[in-house]
Amino acid sequence: MGELLDAVTQEQAKKPNSNKIDLRLREFLGDAGWKDFEKACKDASINNAVIHRVLRNKGLKVSYTAVARIRSEITGT
């Protein structure tokens, strides 16, 4: 069982820390961009795929899952 725990711990360490992703996104977008991002997250007519595609096109390598998680934190759902 110790080997399984070690393997799981190693895999978890490979995943990026969610707080680091939030900080990286804030730094990348700047204050004005972050406010626009929050507005986009709160707009129900804009889906996660669109937000993810725009961020990727702007050069930020962020996963779809990270976008979905950040959006749910911002909207409180």
C-alpha positions in Angstrom: 0.0 0.0 0.0 2.9 2.3 0.5 3.9 2.2 -3.1 0.4 3.3 -4.2 0.4 6.2 -1.7 3.8 7.3 -3.1 2.6 7.1 -6.7 -0.5 9.1 -5.8 1.6 11.7 -4.0 4.0 12.0 -6.9 1.1 12.5 -9.4 -0.5 15.2 -7.2 2.8 17.0 -7.0 2.9 17.1 -10.8 -0.4 19.0 -11.0 -0.2 22.7 -10.9 -1.3 24.4 -7.7 -4.7 26.1 -8.3 -3.5 29.2 -6.4 -0.6 29.5 -8.7 -2.9 29.3 -11.7 -5.0 32.1 -10.3 -2.0 34.3 -9.6 -0.5 33.6 -13.0 -3.8 34.5 -14.7 -4.1 37.8 -12.7 -0.5 38.7 -13.6 -1.1 37.9 -17.2 -4.3 39.8 -17.5 -3.5 42.8 -15.3 -6.1 44.7 -13.3 -8.3 45.8 -16.2 -8.1 42.4 -17.8 -9.0 40.7 -14.6 -12.1 42.9 -14.2 -13.1 42.0 -17.8 -12.5 38.3 -17.0 -14.7 38.5 -14.0 -17.5 40.1 -16.0 -17.1 37.4 -18.7 -17.3 34.7 -16.0 -20.5 36.2 -14.6 -22.1 36.5 -18.0 -24.2 33.4 -18.6 -24.2 33.8 -22.4 -20.4 33.2 -22.4 -19.4 29.6 -21.9 -16.1 28.1 -20.5 -14.9 27.0 -24.0 -15.0 30.6 -25.3 -13.1 32.0 -22.3 -10.6 29.1 -22.6 -10.1 29.7 -26.3 -9.6 33.5 -25.9 -7.0 32.9 -23.1 -5.2 30.3 -25.2 -5.2 32.6 -28.3 -3.7 35.4 -26.1 -0.8 33.1 -25.3 -1.7 31.9 -21.8 -1.4 28.1 -21.4 -4.2 27.3 -19.1 -6.4 24.2 -19.0 -10.1 24.1 -19.6 -10.6 22.6 -16.2 -8.7 25.5 -14.6 -11.0 28.0 -16.4 -14.1 26.1 -15.2 -12.8 26.0 -11.6 -11.9 29.7 -11.5 -15.2 30.6 -13.1 -17.1 28.6 -10.5 -15.2 30.4 -7.7 -15.9 33.8 -9.2 -19.6 33.1 -9.7 -19.9 31.4 -6.4 -21.4 28.2 -7.8 
